[in-house]
Amino acid sequence: MEKLKLLLGSRKFWAALIGLTFVCLQAWYPDFPVGEEELTNVIYLLAAYILGVAIEPRLNA
C-alpha cells in the first residue's frame, strides 16, 4: 500500500501517464486534434521533465 501511495504522489509517474495518454489517443483516434509533430514535441518535453525531476534530488545533495 505504501508503494502505491508513493507512485501516485510521483511527478514522474504522472508525467509519464500523460504522455502515454496522448500517444494512445493519437493511435486510437487518428483525427485527434494534436498533430504528429506536436505530439512528438510534447513527448520530448515530458521526457526532459522526467529526467529533470529524477536528477533534481542529486543536485541538492
PQR file with spaces between the fields and no chain letter, atoms N, CA, C, O and H, PARSE charges and radii, in Angstrom:
ATOM       1  N    MET     1       0.821   -1.191    0.000 -0.4000 1.5000
ATOM       2  CA   MET     1       0.000    0.000    0.000 -0.0000 2.0000
ATOM       3  C    MET     1       0.865    1.254    0.000  0.5500 1.7000
ATOM       4  O    MET     1       0.516    2.258   -0.621 -0.5500 1.4000
ATOM       5  N    GLU     2       1.991    1.190    0.698 -0.4000 1.5000
ATOM       6  CA   GLU     2       2.886    2.343    0.762 -0.0000 2.0000
ATOM       7  C    GLU     2       3.490    2.641   -0.614  0.5500 1.7000
ATOM       8  O    GLU     2       3.671    3.803   -0.978 -0.5500 1.4000
ATOM       9  H    GLU     2       2.274    0.374    1.202  0.4000 1.0000
ATOM      10  N    LYS     3       3.803    1.581   -1.378 -0.4000 1.5000
ATOM      11  CA   LYS     3       4.357    1.775   -2.717 -0.0000 2.0000
ATOM      12  C    LYS     3       3.348    2.460   -3.632  0.5500 1.7000
ATOM      13  O    LYS     3       3.721    3.297   -4.454 -0.5500 1.4000
ATOM      14  H    LYS     3       3.656    0.637   -1.082  0.4000 1.0000
ATOM      15  N    LEU     4       2.084    2.110   -3.491 -0.4000 1.5000
ATOM      16  CA   LEU     4       1.048    2.732   -4.306 -0.0000 2.0000
ATOM      17  C    LEU     4       0.924    4.216   -3.968  0.5500 1.7000
ATOM      18  O    LEU     4       0.769    5.041   -4.867 -0.5500 1.4000
ATOM      19  H    LEU     4       1.781    1.430   -2.823  0.4000 1.0000
ATOM      20  N    LYS     5       0.989    4.560   -2.695 -0.4000 1.5000
ATOM      21  CA   LYS     5       0.938    5.971   -2.293 -0.0000 2.0000
ATOM      22  C    LYS     5       2.112    6.736   -2.875  0.5500 1.7000
ATOM      23  O    LYS     5       1.949    7.856   -3.361 -0.5500 1.4000
ATOM      24  H    LYS     5       1.115    3.889   -1.964  0.4000 1.0000
ATOM      25  N    LEU     6       3.296    6.138   -2.828 -0.4000 1.5000
ATOM      26  CA   LEU     6       4.476    6.792   -3.385 -0.0000 2.0000
ATOM      27  C    LEU     6       4.346    6.954   -4.897  0.5500 1.7000
ATOM      28  O    LEU     6       4.725    7.987   -5.450 -0.5500 1.4000
ATOM      29  H    LEU     6       3.428    5.228   -2.434  0.4000 1.0000
ATOM      30  N    LEU     7       3.809    5.933   -5.565 -0.4000 1.5000
ATOM      31  CA   LEU     7       3.636    6.001   -7.008 -0.0000 2.0000
ATOM      32  C    LEU     7       2.660    7.105   -7.388  0.5500 1.7000
ATOM      33  O    LEU     7       2.931    7.890   -8.298 -0.5500 1.4000
ATOM      34  H    LEU     7       3.501    5.094   -5.116  0.4000 1.0000
ATOM      35  N    LEU     8       1.529    7.170   -6.701 -0.4000 1.5000
ATOM      36  CA   LEU     8       0.525    8.180   -7.031 -0.0000 2.0000
ATOM      37  C    LEU     8       0.974    9.597   -6.670  0.5500 1.7000
ATOM      38  O    LEU     8       0.421   10.568   -7.185 -0.5500 1.4000
ATOM      39  H    LEU     8       1.309    6.533   -5.962  0.4000 1.0000
ATOM      40  N    GLY     9       1.953    9.721   -5.805 -0.4000 1.5000
ATOM      41  CA   GLY     9       2.485   11.029   -5.447 -0.0000 2.0000
ATOM      42  C    GLY     9       3.687   11.431   -6.277  0.5500 1.7000
ATOM      43  O    GLY     9       4.257   12.502   -6.068 -0.5500 1.4000
ATOM      44  H    GLY     9       2.402    8.932   -5.387  0.4000 1.0000
ATOM      45  N    SER    10       4.078   10.586   -7.214 -0.4000 1.5000
ATOM      46  CA   SER    10       5.270   10.824   -8.022 -0.0000 2.0000
ATOM      47  C    SER    10       4.960   11.719   -9.220  0.5500 1.7000
ATOM      48  O    SER    10       4.060   11.427  -10.006 -0.5500 1.4000
ATOM      49  H    SER    10       3.615    9.715   -7.384  0.4000 1.0000
ATOM      50  N    ARG    11       5.705   12.801   -9.351 -0.4000 1.5000
ATOM      51  CA   ARG    11       5.535   13.689  -10.505 -0.0000 2.0000
ATOM      52  C    ARG    11       5.990   12.991  -11.784  0.5500 1.7000
ATOM      53  O    ARG    11       5.421   13.221  -12.851 -0.5500 1.4000
ATOM      54  H    ARG    11       6.437   13.039   -8.712  0.4000 1.0000
ATOM      55  N    LYS    12       7.001   12.148  -11.686 -0.4000 1.5000
ATOM      56  CA   LYS    12       7.482   11.409  -12.856 -0.0000 2.0000
ATOM      57  C    LYS    12       6.397   10.467  -13.367  0.5500 1.7000
ATOM      58  O    LYS    12       6.194   10.353  -14.576 -0.5500 1.4000
ATOM      59  H    LYS    12       7.463   11.961  -10.819  0.4000 1.0000
ATOM      60  N    PHE    13       5.704    9.796  -12.459 -0.4000 1.5000
ATOM      61  CA   PHE    13       4.639    8.871  -12.846 -0.0000 2.0000
ATOM      62  C    PHE    13       3.538    9.612  -13.603  0.5500 1.7000
ATOM      63  O    PHE    13       3.093    9.152  -14.655 -0.5500 1.4000
ATOM      64  H    PHE    13       5.870    9.889  -11.477  0.4000 1.0000
ATOM      65  N    TRP    14       3.097   10.750  -13.079 -0.4000 1.5000
ATOM      66  CA   TRP    14       2.013   11.490  -13.714 -0.0000 2.0000
ATOM      67  C    TRP    14       2.430   12.047  -15.073  0.5500 1.7000
ATOM      68  O    TRP    14       1.627   12.068  -16.006 -0.5500 1.4000
ATOM      69  H    TRP    14       3.459   11.124  -12.224  0.4000 1.0000
ATOM      70  N    ALA    15       3.672   12.495  -15.192 -0.4000 1.5000
ATOM      71  CA   ALA    15       4.150   12.984  -16.484 -0.0000 2.0000
ATOM      72  C    ALA    15       4.172   11.841  -17.502  0.5500 1.7000
ATOM      73  O    ALA    15       3.762   12.027  -18.647 -0.5500 1.4000
ATOM      74  H    ALA    15       4.325   12.478  -14.434  0.4000 1.0000
ATOM      75  N    ALA    16       4.644   10.670  -17.096 -0.4000 1.5000
ATOM      76  CA   ALA    16       4.675    9.514  -17.993 -0.0000 2.0000
ATOM      77  C    ALA    16       3.259    9.079  -18.372  0.5500 1.7000
ATOM      78  O    ALA    16       3.009    8.711  -19.520 -0.5500 1.4000
ATOM      79  H    ALA    16       4.977   10.518  -16.165  0.4000 1.0000
ATOM      80  N    LEU    17       2.350    9.118  -17.428 -0.4000 1.5000
ATOM      81  CA   LEU    17       0.962    8.742  -17.701 -0.0000 2.0000
ATOM      82  C    LEU    17       0.308    9.710  -18.689  0.5500 1.7000
ATOM      83  O    LEU    17      -0.449    9.284  -19.561 -0.5500 1.4000
ATOM      84  H    LEU    17       2.554    9.416  -16.496  0.4000 1.0000
ATOM      85  N    ILE    18       0.589   10.983  -18.562 -0.4000 1.5000
ATOM      86  CA   ILE    18       0.055   11.975  -19.502 -0.0000 2.0000
ATOM      87  C    ILE    18       0.596   11.714  -20.899  0.5500 1.7000
ATOM      88  O    ILE    18      -0.150   11.757  -21.878 -0.5500 1.4000
ATOM      89  H    ILE    18       1.204   11.329  -17.854  0.4000 1.0000
ATOM      90  N    GLY    19       1.899   11.442  -20.991 -0.4000 1.5000
ATOM      91  CA   GLY    19       2.484   11.133  -22.293 -0.0000 2.0000
ATOM      92  C    GLY    19       1.881    9.892  -22.914  0.5500 1.7000
ATOM      93  O    GLY    19       1.567    9.877  -24.104 -0.5500 1.4000
ATOM      94  H    GLY    19       2.504   11.407  -20.196  0.4000 1.0000
ATOM      95  N    LEU    20       1.718    8.849  -22.112 -0.4000 1.5000
ATOM      96  CA   LEU    20       1.108    7.620  -22.600 -0.0000 2.0000
ATOM      97  C    LEU    20      -0.325    7.861  -23.065  0.5500 1.7000
ATOM      98  O    LEU    20      -0.753    7.296  -24.071 -0.5500 1.4000
ATOM      99  H    LEU    20       1.973    8.861  -21.145  0.4000 1.0000
ATOM     100  N    THR    21      -1.057    8.684  -22.350 -0.4000 1.5000
ATOM     101  CA   THR    21      -2.433    9.000  -22.730 -0.0000 2.0000
ATOM     102  C    THR    21      -2.481    9.686  -24.090  0.5500 1.7000
ATOM     103  O    THR    21      -3.318    9.350  -24.927 -0.5500 1.4000
ATOM     104  H    THR    21      -0.709    9.143  -21.533  0.4000 1.0000
ATOM     105  N    PHE    22      -1.584   10.650  -24.311 -0.4000 1.5000
ATOM     106  CA   PHE    22      -1.555   11.328  -25.606 -0.0000 2.0000
ATOM     107  C    PHE    22      -1.214   10.363  -26.738  0.5500 1.7000
ATOM     108  O    PHE    22      -1.833   10.413  -27.801 -0.5500 1.4000
ATOM     109  H    PHE    22      -0.904   10.924  -23.630  0.4000 1.0000
ATOM     110  N    VAL    23      -0.247    9.497  -26.521 -0.4000 1.5000
ATOM     111  CA   VAL    23       0.146    8.533  -27.552 -0.0000 2.0000
ATOM     112  C    VAL    23      -1.015    7.581  -27.861  0.5500 1.7000
ATOM     113  O    VAL    23      -1.286    7.291  -29.026 -0.5500 1.4000
ATOM     114  H    VAL    23       0.256    9.457  -25.657  0.4000 1.0000
ATOM     115  N    CYS    24      -1.688    7.104  -26.833 -0.4000 1.5000
ATOM     116  CA   CYS    24      -2.827    6.196  -27.041 -0.0000 2.0000
ATOM     117  C    CYS    24      -3.974    6.890  -27.750  0.5500 1.7000
ATOM     118  O    CYS    24      -4.599    6.304  -28.633 -0.5500 1.4000
ATOM     119  H    CYS    24      -1.468    7.340  -25.886  0.4000 1.0000
ATOM     120  N    LEU    25      -4.260    8.135  -27.375 -0.4000 1.5000
ATOM     121  CA   LEU    25      -5.328    8.871  -28.052 -0.0000 2.0000
ATOM     122  C    LEU    25      -5.010    9.056  -29.527  0.5500 1.7000
ATOM     123  O    LEU    25      -5.883    8.903  -30.381 -0.5500 1.4000
ATOM     124  H    LEU    25      -3.751    8.611  -26.657  0.4000 1.0000
ATOM     125  N    GLN    26      -3.762    9.386  -29.825 -0.4000 1.5000
ATOM     126  CA   GLN    26      -3.362    9.566  -31.220 -0.0000 2.0000
ATOM     127  C    GLN    26      -3.473    8.259  -32.000  0.5500 1.7000
ATOM     128  O    GLN    26      -3.847    8.269  -33.172 -0.5500 1.4000
ATOM     129  H    GLN    26      -3.052    9.511  -29.131  0.4000 1.0000
ATOM     130  N    ALA    27      -3.150    7.136  -31.362 -0.4000 1.5000
ATOM     131  CA   ALA    27      -3.215    5.839  -32.045 -0.0000 2.0000
ATOM     132  C    ALA    27      -4.662    5.398  -32.274  0.5500 1.7000
ATOM     133  O    ALA    27      -4.986    4.875  -33.340 -0.5500 1.4000
ATOM     134  H    ALA    27      -2.846    7.127  -30.409  0.4000 1.0000
ATOM     135  N    TRP    28      -5.521    5.603  -31.296 -0.4000 1.5000
ATOM     136  CA   TRP    28      -6.906    5.131  -31.401 -0.0000 2.0000
ATOM     137  C    TRP    28      -7.808    6.086  -32.168  0.5500 1.7000
ATOM     138  O    TRP    28      -8.767    5.661  -32.812 -0.5500 1.4000
ATOM     139  H    TRP    28      -5.258    6.028  -30.430  0.4000 1.0000
ATOM     140  N    TYR    29      -7.502    7.373  -32.097 -0.4000 1.5000
ATOM     141  CA   TYR    29      -8.310    8.390  -32.778 -0.0000 2.0000
ATOM     142  C    TYR    29      -7.403    9.207  -33.693  0.5500 1.7000
ATOM     143  O    TYR    29      -6.882   10.244  -33.282 -0.5500 1.4000
ATOM     144  H    TYR    29      -6.723    7.718  -31.574  0.4000 1.0000
ATOM     145  N    PRO    30      -7.213    8.755  -34.918 -0.5600 1.5000
ATOM     146  CA   PRO    30      -6.310    9.470  -35.831  0.2800 2.0000
ATOM     147  C    PRO    30      -6.737   10.912  -36.093  0.5500 1.7000
ATOM     148  O    PRO    30      -5.915   11.730  -36.507 -0.5500 1.4000
ATOM     149  N    ASP    31      -8.001   11.233  -35.861 -0.4000 1.5000
ATOM     150  CA   ASP    31      -8.483   12.601  -36.054 -0.0000 2.0000
ATOM     151  C    ASP    31      -8.290   13.460  -34.808  0.5500 1.7000
ATOM     152  O    ASP    31      -8.814   14.571  -34.733 -0.5500 1.4000
ATOM     153  H    ASP    31      -8.669   10.569  -35.526  0.4000 1.0000
ATOM     154  N    PHE    32      -7.549   12.958  -33.840 -0.4000 1.5000
ATOM     155  CA   PHE    32      -7.266   13.721  -32.621 -0.0000 2.0000
ATOM     156  C    PHE    32      -6.606   15.036  -33.025  0.5500 1.7000
ATOM     157  O    PHE    32      -5.714   15.038  -33.874 -0.5500 1.4000
ATOM     158  H    PHE    32      -7.123   12.055  -33.901  0.4000 1.0000
ATOM     159  N    PRO    33      -7.031   16.166  -32.428 -0.5600 1.5000
ATOM     160  CA   PRO    33      -6.579   17.476  -32.917  0.2800 2.0000
ATOM     161  C    PRO    33      -5.107   17.814  -32.663  0.5500 1.7000
ATOM     162  O    PRO    33      -4.698   18.947  -32.921 -0.5500 1.4000
ATOM     163  N    VAL    34      -4.321   16.901  -32.180 -0.4000 1.5000
ATOM     164  CA   VAL    34      -2.896   17.143  -31.991 -0.0000 2.0000
ATOM     165  C    VAL    34      -2.150   16.415  -33.100  0.5500 1.7000
ATOM     166  O    VAL    34      -2.288   15.202  -33.259 -0.5500 1.4000
ATOM     167  H    VAL    34      -4.653   15.981  -31.971  0.4000 1.0000
ATOM     168  N    GLY    35      -1.361   17.161  -33.865 -0.4000 1.5000
ATOM     169  CA   GLY    35      -0.628   16.572  -34.977 -0.0000 2.0000
ATOM     170  C    GLY    35       0.535   15.709  -34.498  0.5500 1.7000
ATOM     171  O    GLY    35       0.913   15.735  -33.327 -0.5500 1.4000
ATOM     172  H    GLY    35      -1.249   18.146  -33.736  0.4000 1.0000
ATOM     173  N    GLU    36       1.093   14.943  -35.441 -0.4000 1.5000
ATOM     174  CA   GLU    36       2.174   14.030  -35.099 -0.0000 2.0000
ATOM     175  C    GLU    36       3.417   14.786  -34.613  0.5500 1.7000
ATOM     176  O    GLU    36       4.065   14.363  -33.655 -0.5500 1.4000
ATOM     177  H    GLU    36       0.786   14.922  -36.392  0.4000 1.0000
ATOM     178  N    GLU    37       3.743   15.887  -35.262 -0.4000 1.5000
ATOM     179  CA   GLU    37       4.913   16.673  -34.858 -0.0000 2.0000
ATOM     180  C    GLU    37       4.699   17.309  -33.486  0.5500 1.7000
ATOM     181  O    GLU    37       5.618   17.347  -32.667 -0.5500 1.4000
ATOM     182  H    GLU    37       3.216   16.231  -36.040  0.4000 1.0000
ATOM     183  N    GLU    38       3.501   17.803  -33.238 -0.4000 1.5000
ATOM     184  CA   GLU    38       3.194   18.396  -31.929 -0.0000 2.0000
ATOM     185  C    GLU    38       3.243   17.343  -30.834  0.5500 1.7000
ATOM     186  O    GLU    38       3.734   17.604  -29.735 -0.5500 1.4000
ATOM     187  H    GLU    38       2.755   17.773  -33.903  0.4000 1.0000
ATOM     188  N    LEU    39       2.736   16.158  -31.132 -0.4000 1.5000
ATOM     189  CA   LEU    39       2.760   15.065  -30.161 -0.0000 2.0000
ATOM     190  C    LEU    39       4.200   14.669  -29.839  0.5500 1.7000
ATOM     191  O    LEU    39       4.540   14.419  -28.683 -0.5500 1.4000
ATOM     192  H    LEU    39       2.338   15.946  -32.024  0.4000 1.0000
ATOM     193  N    THR    40       5.032   14.615  -30.862 -0.4000 1.5000
ATOM     194  CA   THR    40       6.445   14.306  -30.642 -0.0000 2.0000
ATOM     195  C    THR    40       7.093   15.345  -29.746  0.5500 1.7000
ATOM     196  O    THR    40       7.875   15.000  -28.859 -0.5500 1.4000
ATOM     197  H    THR    40       4.756   14.818  -31.801  0.4000 1.0000
ATOM     198  N    ASN    41       6.776   16.615  -29.967 -0.4000 1.5000
ATOM     199  CA   ASN    41       7.329   17.681  -29.126 -0.0000 2.0000
ATOM     200  C    ASN    41       6.853   17.561  -27.686  0.5500 1.7000
ATOM     201  O    ASN    41       7.626   17.809  -26.761 -0.5500 1.4000
ATOM     202  H    ASN    41       6.142   16.895  -30.687  0.4000 1.0000
ATOM     203  N    VAL    42       5.605   17.189  -27.481 -0.4000 1.5000
ATOM     204  CA   VAL    42       5.083   17.005  -26.123 -0.0000 2.0000
ATOM     205  C    VAL    42       5.805   15.850  -25.435  0.5500 1.7000
ATOM     206  O    VAL    42       6.148   15.947  -24.257 -0.5500 1.4000
ATOM     207  H    VAL    42       4.977   16.988  -28.233  0.4000 1.0000
ATOM     208  N    ILE    43       6.037   14.766  -26.160 -0.4000 1.5000
ATOM     209  CA   ILE    43       6.733   13.611  -25.590 -0.0000 2.0000
ATOM     210  C    ILE    43       8.160   13.995  -25.211  0.5500 1.7000
ATOM     211  O    ILE    43       8.644   13.611  -24.147 -0.5500 1.4000
ATOM     212  H    ILE    43       5.758   14.687  -27.117  0.4000 1.0000
ATOM     213  N    TYR    44       8.843   14.758  -26.085 -0.4000 1.5000
ATOM     214  CA   TYR    44      10.196   15.228  -25.758 -0.0000 2.0000
ATOM     215  C    TYR    44      10.185   16.104  -24.504  0.5500 1.7000
ATOM     216  O    TYR    44      11.054   15.982  -23.641 -0.5500 1.4000
ATOM     217  H    TYR    44       8.450   15.070  -26.950  0.4000 1.0000
ATOM     218  N    LEU    45       9.209   16.972  -24.421 -0.4000 1.5000
ATOM     219  CA   LEU    45       9.103   17.852  -23.259 -0.0000 2.0000
ATOM     220  C    LEU    45       8.872   17.053  -21.981  0.5500 1.7000
ATOM     221  O    LEU    45       9.495   17.330  -20.956 -0.5500 1.4000
ATOM     222  H    LEU    45       8.503   17.071  -25.122  0.4000 1.0000
ATOM     223  N    LEU    46       7.989   16.070  -22.034 -0.4000 1.5000
ATOM     224  CA   LEU    46       7.722   15.239  -20.863 -0.0000 2.0000
ATOM     225  C    LEU    46       8.943   14.402  -20.477  0.5500 1.7000
ATOM     226  O    LEU    46       9.219   14.218  -19.292 -0.5500 1.4000
ATOM     227  H    LEU    46       7.484   15.845  -22.867  0.4000 1.0000
ATOM     228  N    ALA    47       9.666   13.900  -21.465 -0.4000 1.5000
ATOM     229  CA   ALA    47      10.878   13.129  -21.177 -0.0000 2.0000
ATOM     230  C    ALA    47      11.921   14.011  -20.497  0.5500 1.7000
ATOM     231  O    ALA    47      12.582   13.577  -19.553 -0.5500 1.4000
ATOM     232  H    ALA    47       9.442   14.049  -22.428  0.4000 1.0000
ATOM     233  N    ALA    48      12.069   15.238  -20.971 -0.4000 1.5000
ATOM     234  CA   ALA    48      13.013   16.173  -20.348 -0.0000 2.0000
ATOM     235  C    ALA    48      12.577   16.501  -18.925  0.5500 1.7000
ATOM     236  O    ALA    48      13.412   16.606  -18.027 -0.5500 1.4000
ATOM     237  H    ALA    48      11.532   15.590  -21.738  0.4000 1.0000
ATOM     238  N    TYR    49      11.279   16.663  -18.718 -0.4000 1.5000
ATOM     239  CA   TYR    49      10.764   16.939  -17.372 -0.0000 2.0000
ATOM     240  C    TYR    49      11.044   15.769  -16.432  0.5500 1.7000
ATOM     241  O    TYR    49      11.485   15.969  -15.300 -0.5500 1.4000
ATOM     242  H    TYR    49      10.601   16.579  -19.448  0.4000 1.0000
ATOM     243  N    ILE    50      10.789   14.558  -16.899 -0.4000 1.5000
ATOM     244  CA   ILE    50      11.024   13.370  -16.071 -0.0000 2.0000
ATOM     245  C    ILE    50      12.498   13.260  -15.707  0.5500 1.7000
ATOM     246  O    ILE    50      12.833   12.980  -14.556 -0.5500 1.4000
ATOM     247  H    ILE    50      10.431   14.396  -17.818  0.4000 1.0000
ATOM     248  N    LEU    51      13.374   13.476  -16.671 -0.4000 1.5000
ATOM     249  CA   LEU    51      14.809   13.434  -16.376 -0.0000 2.0000
ATOM     250  C    LEU    51      15.210   14.535  -15.398  0.5500 1.7000
ATOM     251  O    LEU    51      16.022   14.310  -14.501 -0.5500 1.4000
ATOM     252  H    LEU    51      13.101   13.704  -17.606  0.4000 1.0000
ATOM     253  N    GLY    52      14.645   15.710  -15.573 -0.4000 1.5000
ATOM     254  CA   GLY    52      14.946   16.813  -14.661 -0.0000 2.0000
ATOM     255  C    GLY    52      14.499   16.529  -13.241  0.5500 1.7000
ATOM     256  O    GLY    52      15.219   16.829  -12.289 -0.5500 1.4000
ATOM     257  H    GLY    52      13.985   15.893  -16.301  0.4000 1.0000
ATOM     258  N    VAL    53      13.326   15.957  -13.092 -0.4000 1.5000
ATOM     259  CA   VAL    53      12.830   15.603  -11.759 -0.0000 2.0000
ATOM     260  C    VAL    53      13.680   14.505  -11.147  0.5500 1.7000
ATOM     261  O    VAL    53      13.903   14.496   -9.936 -0.5500 1.4000
ATOM     262  H    VAL    53      12.741   15.713  -13.865  0.4000 1.0000
ATOM     263  N    ALA    54      14.161   13.571  -11.976 -0.4000 1.5000
ATOM     264  CA   ALA    54      14.982   12.476  -11.477 -0.0000 2.0000
ATOM     265  C    ALA    54      16.359   12.977  -11.036  0.5500 1.7000
ATOM     266  O    ALA    54      16.926   12.460  -10.074 -0.5500 1.4000
ATOM     267  H    ALA    54      13.980   13.579  -12.960  0.4000 1.0000
ATOM     268  N    ILE    55      16.891   13.967  -11.726 -0.4000 1.5000
ATOM     269  CA   ILE    55      18.226   14.488  -11.408 -0.0000 2.0000
ATOM     270  C    ILE    55      18.191   15.503  -10.276  0.5500 1.7000
ATOM     271  O    ILE    55      19.187   15.659   -9.571 -0.5500 1.4000
ATOM     272  H    ILE    55      16.430   14.386  -12.508  0.4000 1.0000
ATOM     273  N    GLU    56      17.090   16.188  -10.084 -0.4000 1.5000
ATOM     274  CA   GLU    56      16.963   17.267   -9.109 -0.0000 2.0000
ATOM     275  C    GLU    56      17.423   16.889   -7.687  0.5500 1.7000
ATOM     276  O    GLU    56      18.192   17.647   -7.096 -0.5500 1.4000
ATOM     277  H    GLU    56      16.280   16.060  -10.657  0.4000 1.0000
ATOM     278  N    PRO    57      16.995   15.771   -7.121 -0.5600 1.5000
ATOM     279  CA   PRO    57      17.428   15.464   -5.752  0.2800 2.0000
ATOM     280  C    PRO    57      18.941   15.254   -5.645  0.5500 1.7000
ATOM     281  O    PRO    57      19.533   15.541   -4.604 -0.5500 1.4000
ATOM     282  N    ARG    58      19.552   14.771   -6.686 -0.4000 1.5000
ATOM     283  CA   ARG    58      21.003   14.532   -6.667 -0.0000 2.0000
ATOM     284  C    ARG    58      21.772   15.861   -6.685  0.5500 1.7000
ATOM     285  O    ARG    58      22.874   15.943   -6.140 -0.5500 1.4000
ATOM     286  H    ARG    58      19.071   14.538   -7.531  0.4000 1.0000
ATOM     287  N    LEU    59      21.212   16.876   -7.293 -0.4000 1.5000
ATOM     288  CA   LEU    59      21.889   18.168   -7.340 -0.0000 2.0000
ATOM     289  C    LEU    59      21.846   18.875   -5.988  0.5500 1.7000
ATOM     290  O    LEU    59      22.750   19.638   -5.650 -0.5500 1.4000
ATOM     291  H    LEU    59      20.317   16.809   -7.735  0.4000 1.0000
ATOM     292  N    ASN    60      20.799   18.619   -5.225 -0.4000 1.5000
ATOM     293  CA   ASN    60      20.638   19.276   -3.927 -0.0000 2.0000
ATOM     294  C    ASN    60      21.400   18.568   -2.823  0.5500 1.7000
ATOM     295  O    ASN    60      21.491   19.096   -1.714 -0.5500 1.4000
ATOM     296  H    ASN    60      20.065   17.999   -5.500  0.4000 1.0000
ATOM     297  N    ALA    61      21.946   17.398   -3.085 -0.4000 1.5000
ATOM     298  CA   ALA    61      22.632   16.632   -2.056 -0.0000 2.0000
ATOM     299  C    ALA    61      24.035   17.135   -1.794  0.5500 1.7000
ATOM     300  O    ALA    61      24.740   16.585   -0.948 -0.5500 1.4000
ATOM     301  H    ALA    61      21.872   16.969   -3.985  0.4000 1.0000
